[in-house]
Amino acid sequence: MTVVPAAGCVLWRRAPGGLELCLVHRPKYDDWSFPKGKPKRGEDLPATAVREVLEETGHHCRPGARLPTVRYLMADGRTKQVTYWEAEATGGTFVPTREVDRLLWLPPPAALTRLSHHQDRPLVPALLAALGVPG
C-alpha cells in the first residue's frame, strides 16, 4: 500500500459570537475542507501545515496541539494520510486562487455540516477538546 503524506491545520479564530473555524473551497473537487497539502522536498509535516494554511487561506497561524490523523483512499488507489494540528489565525487576508476560490469562517456546528468529507468531521470535536471548549 502506497501512503501519500500530507499535513494541514484546523484554523480557528475568536470572534464576537464565539469560536470560528476556517474552511476552504477547492473548485477542482467542488468540496469544503480544512487547508492541507503535501510536503515539499525536505520539509517536515509541521512546516508543511503552516505553509499550506498561508498558501490556501492567506492567514498566518500559531499551531498548537496535534489533532487526529485522517486517512482516506485517493482516486488512484493510494492512501492519503493527513496529519493535522489546531492553529490559531494570527492575521492575514484571503485572496482567491485557482486552487482555493472561497473561504468561510463558521462556528463549529456549521463547519461540521459544511465539510464535504466524513473523515474530516471528527477533527471538529477534537479541536474543541484540545482548546477546552465545550462541544
Secondary structure, 3 states (H helix, E strand, C coil): CCEEEEEEEEEEEEECCEEEEEEEEECCCCEEECCEECCCCCCCHHHHHHHHHHHHHCEEEEEEEECCCEEEECCCCCEEEEEEEEEEEEEECCCCCCCCCEEEEECHHHHHHHCCCHHHCCHHHHHHHHHCCCC
